[in-house]
């Protein structure tokens, strides 16, 4: 069963957990007239909330926004939303083809699941539409490989992609029982981390407000890959994930793990939660 709290689905972009520089990159990408924005992460990582926040940011009577979803999780006034029904032929590719005849400015495709959907989405992004969609990959760079493995030509990917955004959710420290973590230094040394001097890390001691867990609420961490000209060139040349990732780091990419550790240093989450939430990376 998938239960959505409608009060938390439609959050403002400033409430999601973006660092100021990442928020600016995302907002600029949303304002572009064409290209693709890919949001990636496992099920339950908050992709839907991020997508809806992005659509709400650009939603206006002057912009024709159409979404194709499975299912439509929240109705947004002013946006045309279509739910796919594969049993009667309303698949992602079929609906996408039909909706392109309605002259949309922005198309949100709930998920790119196959080559046909990927190809139509890429072509739409190259012919004057802003396309926003999701994938299930571990990080930003692996999304390029996933789309390539699906069969999308590298030169089309290079031309169509604007940004790729990967995300996870981390638990926030309960503000009612927040205290300095006396075991943090030992934990940092055990895991070979170097966080700099005079860093104070926090934890939740546990109280009635948080059911003695020490945590209350969640916040997103983000990794944003801005598709620059050098990265486009590497995509066309079929460079490996490691090569693209190395170049992206040189250009300022903050990885999911680094983003999580930033949240711990800022006192928003614990260092244990920061590492456990990015364990597979």
C-alpha positions as CSV (number, residue, x, y, z in Angstrom):
1,X,0.0,0.0,0.0
2,X,1.3,3.4,-1.0
3,X,0.0,6.2,1.4
4,X,0.7,9.8,0.5
5,X,0.3,12.7,2.9
6,X,-1.1,15.4,0.6
7,X,0.0,18.1,2.9
8,X,3.7,17.1,2.3
9,X,3.5,16.2,-1.4
10,X,3.0,19.8,-2.4
11,X,6.0,21.5,-0.7
12,X,7.7,24.6,-1.9
13,X,11.1,24.1,-3.4
14,X,12.8,25.9,-0.5
15,X,11.4,23.3,1.9
16,X,12.8,20.3,0.1
17,X,16.4,20.4,1.4
18,X,18.2,21.9,-1.5
19,X,21.5,23.7,-0.9
20,X,21.2,27.3,-2.3
21,X,23.5,26.7,-5.3
22,X,21.7,23.4,-6.2
23,X,18.3,25.1,-5.9
24,X,19.5,27.8,-8.3
25,X,20.6,25.1,-10.9
26,X,17.3,23.3,-10.6
27,X,15.3,26.4,-11.0
28,X,17.3,27.6,-14.0
29,X,16.8,24.2,-15.7
30,X,13.1,24.4,-15.1
31,X,12.9,27.8,-16.8
32,X,14.6,26.5,-20.0
33,X,12.2,26.1,-23.0
34,X,13.4,22.7,-24.0
35,X,15.7,19.8,-22.9
36,X,15.4,17.0,-20.3
37,X,15.5,17.0,-16.6
38,X,15.9,13.5,-15.1
39,X,15.2,12.9,-11.4
40,X,16.6,9.6,-10.2
41,X,16.5,7.5,-7.0
42,X,15.0,4.4,-5.5
43,X,11.3,4.0,-4.6
44,X,10.4,6.1,-1.6
45,X,13.2,8.6,-2.1
46,X,10.9,11.6,-2.6
47,X,11.1,11.9,-6.4
48,X,7.3,12.6,-6.7
49,X,7.5,15.5,-4.2
50,X,10.5,17.0,-6.0
51,X,8.7,16.7,-9.4
52,X,5.5,18.3,-8.1
53,X,7.5,21.1,-6.5
54,X,9.2,21.8,-9.8
55,X,5.9,21.8,-11.7
56,X,4.3,24.1,-9.2
57,X,7.3,26.5,-9.5
58,X,6.8,27.0,-13.3
59,X,3.0,26.5,-13.3
60,X,1.2,29.5,-14.8
61,X,-1.7,30.2,-17.3
62,X,0.8,31.0,-20.0
63,X,2.5,27.5,-19.9
64,X,0.8,24.4,-21.1
65,X,2.0,21.6,-18.7
66,X,0.9,18.0,-19.2
67,X,1.8,15.1,-17.0
68,X,1.6,11.3,-17.7
69,X,1.6,9.4,-14.5
70,X,1.0,6.0,-13.0
71,X,-1.0,6.8,-10.9
72,X,-1.8,10.6,-10.7
73,X,-0.9,11.1,-7.1
74,X,-2.0,14.6,-6.6
75,X,-4.2,16.9,-8.7
76,X,-2.5,20.3,-9.4
77,X,-4.9,23.1,-10.6
78,X,-3.9,24.4,-14.1
79,X,-2.1,21.3,-15.1
80,X,-3.4,18.6,-17.5
81,X,-2.8,15.2,-15.8
82,X,-3.3,11.8,-17.5
83,X,-3.1,8.5,-15.8
84,X,-1.9,5.5,-17.8
85,X,-4.0,2.4,-18.1
86,X,-2.0,-0.3,-20.0
87,X,-4.9,-2.8,-20.0
88,X,-6.8,-0.5,-22.5
89,X,-3.7,0.6,-24.4
90,X,-3.0,3.8,-22.5
91,X,0.7,3.2,-22.1
92,X,3.4,5.8,-21.5
93,X,4.5,5.8,-25.2
94,X,0.9,5.9,-26.5
95,X,-0.2,8.8,-24.3
96,X,3.0,10.6,-25.0
97,X,2.6,10.4,-28.7
98,X,-1.0,11.7,-28.5
99,X,-0.2,14.5,-26.1
100,X,2.5,15.9,-28.3
101,X,-0.2,16.9,-30.8
102,X,-1.7,19.2,-28.1
103,X,1.3,21.6,-28.3
104,X,2.5,21.2,-24.7
105,X,5.3,23.4,-23.4
106,X,6.3,21.1,-20.5
107,X,5.7,17.3,-20.3
108,X,6.2,15.3,-17.2
109,X,6.6,11.6,-17.8
110,X,6.2,9.7,-14.5
111,X,8.9,7.2,-15.3
112,X,11.0,6.2,-18.3
113,X,10.6,2.4,-18.2
114,X,11.5,1.3,-21.8
115,X,13.3,2.3,-25.0
116,X,10.1,3.5,-26.7
117,X,9.2,5.9,-24.0
118,X,12.9,7.1,-23.7
119,X,13.1,7.7,-27.5
120,X,9.8,9.7,-27.7
121,X,10.8,11.7,-24.6
122,X,14.2,12.5,-26.0
123,X,12.8,13.5,-29.4
124,X,10.2,15.8,-27.6
125,X,13.0,17.5,-25.7
126,X,14.9,18.2,-28.9
127,X,11.8,19.7,-30.7
128,X,11.0,22.5,-28.3
129,X,9.6,20.8,-25.2
130,X,10.8,20.7,-21.7
131,X,10.6,17.1,-20.5
132,X,10.8,16.1,-16.9
133,X,11.0,12.4,-15.9
134,X,12.3,9.8,-13.5
135,X,14.6,6.8,-13.5
136,X,15.6,4.2,-10.9
137,X,19.4,4.4,-10.7
138,X,21.9,4.9,-7.8
139,X,23.2,8.3,-8.8
140,X,23.3,10.9,-11.5
141,X,26.1,9.5,-13.7
142,X,24.6,6.0,-13.8
143,X,21.4,7.5,-15.4
144,X,23.4,8.2,-18.5
145,X,24.5,4.6,-18.7
146,X,21.0,3.3,-18.1
147,X,19.5,5.4,-20.9
148,X,22.4,4.3,-23.2
149,X,21.8,0.6,-22.3
150,X,18.1,1.1,-23.1
151,X,19.2,2.0,-26.6
152,X,19.1,5.8,-26.8
153,X,22.0,7.0,-29.0
154,X,24.7,8.9,-27.0
155,X,24.6,11.9,-29.3
156,X,20.9,12.3,-28.7
157,X,21.4,12.0,-24.9
158,X,24.2,14.6,-25.1
159,X,21.9,17.1,-27.0
160,X,18.8,16.5,-24.9
161,X,19.9,16.4,-21.3
162,X,19.9,19.6,-19.2
163,X,20.5,18.3,-15.7
164,X,20.2,15.0,-13.8
165,X,19.2,15.1,-10.2
166,X,19.7,12.1,-7.8
167,X,18.1,12.1,-4.3
168,X,17.6,10.3,-1.1
169,X,15.7,11.0,2.2
170,X,17.5,11.3,5.5
171,X,15.8,11.5,8.9
172,X,16.1,14.8,10.8
173,X,17.2,15.0,14.4
174,X,14.3,15.6,16.8
175,X,14.5,19.3,17.8
176,X,13.0,18.6,21.2
177,X,15.8,16.3,22.4
178,X,18.7,17.4,20.2
179,X,22.1,17.2,21.9
180,X,25.8,17.0,21.1
181,X,26.8,13.5,20.1
182,X,29.5,12.3,22.6
183,X,30.3,9.3,20.4
184,X,30.6,11.2,17.1
185,X,34.4,11.5,17.2
186,X,34.9,7.8,17.7
187,X,32.4,7.0,14.9
188,X,34.2,9.4,12.5
189,X,37.6,7.9,13.3
190,X,36.2,4.4,12.9
191,X,35.0,5.2,9.4
192,X,38.1,7.1,8.4
193,X,36.2,10.4,7.8
194,X,37.9,13.8,7.7
195,X,35.4,16.5,8.5
196,X,37.8,19.3,9.6
197,X,38.4,20.8,13.0
198,X,36.0,22.2,15.6
199,X,33.1,20.3,14.0
200,X,30.2,19.6,16.5
201,X,27.9,16.8,15.5
202,X,24.5,16.2,17.1
203,X,22.0,13.4,17.8
204,X,18.6,13.0,19.3
205,X,18.6,11.6,22.8
206,X,15.1,10.3,22.4
207,X,11.8,11.7,23.9
208,X,8.1,11.4,23.8
209,X,7.9,13.7,20.8
210,X,9.9,11.3,18.6
211,X,8.8,8.0,20.2
212,X,12.4,7.8,21.7
213,X,13.9,7.4,18.2
214,X,15.8,10.6,18.2
215,X,14.4,11.5,14.8
216,X,11.5,13.6,13.7
217,X,10.6,14.2,10.0
218,X,12.8,13.7,6.9
219,X,14.7,15.9,4.5
220,X,16.0,15.3,1.0
221,X,19.7,15.2,0.0
222,X,20.5,16.0,-3.6
223,X,23.3,15.3,-6.2
224,X,22.9,17.5,-9.3
225,X,24.8,16.8,-12.5
226,X,24.8,19.9,-14.7
227,X,25.3,18.7,-18.3
228,X,28.1,21.0,-19.4
229,X,29.8,21.1,-22.8
230,X,32.7,18.9,-21.7
231,X,30.3,16.3,-20.2
232,X,28.2,16.3,-23.4
233,X,31.4,15.6,-25.3
234,X,32.2,12.7,-23.0
235,X,28.7,11.3,-23.4
236,X,29.1,11.3,-27.2
237,X,32.5,9.6,-26.9
238,X,30.9,6.8,-24.7
239,X,33.1,7.7,-21.7
240,X,32.8,5.4,-18.7
241,X,30.8,6.3,-15.6
242,X,34.1,6.8,-13.6
243,X,35.5,9.2,-16.3
244,X,32.3,11.3,-16.4
245,X,32.1,11.3,-12.6
246,X,35.7,12.5,-12.2
247,X,35.1,15.3,-14.6
248,X,31.9,16.3,-12.9
249,X,33.6,16.4,-9.5
250,X,36.3,18.7,-11.0
251,X,33.4,20.9,-12.1
252,X,31.9,21.0,-8.6
253,X,29.6,18.0,-8.4
254,X,28.6,17.3,-4.8
255,X,27.9,13.6,-4.4
256,X,25.0,12.2,-2.4
257,X,27.3,11.1,0.4
258,X,28.9,14.5,0.6
259,X,25.5,16.2,0.6
260,X,24.4,13.9,3.5
261,X,27.5,14.7,5.5
262,X,26.9,18.4,5.0
263,X,23.4,17.9,6.5
264,X,25.1,16.2,9.5
265,X,27.6,19.1,9.9
266,X,24.7,21.5,9.8
267,X,23.1,19.7,12.7
268,X,20.1,18.6,10.6
269,X,20.8,14.8,10.7
270,X,23.2,12.5,12.5
271,X,26.5,11.3,11.0
272,X,25.2,7.7,11.3
273,X,22.1,8.5,9.3
274,X,24.2,10.4,6.7
275,X,26.4,7.3,6.1
276,X,23.7,4.7,6.3
277,X,21.4,6.5,3.8
278,X,24.2,6.5,1.3
279,X,25.7,3.1,2.1
280,X,25.3,1.7,-1.4
281,X,27.1,4.6,-3.1
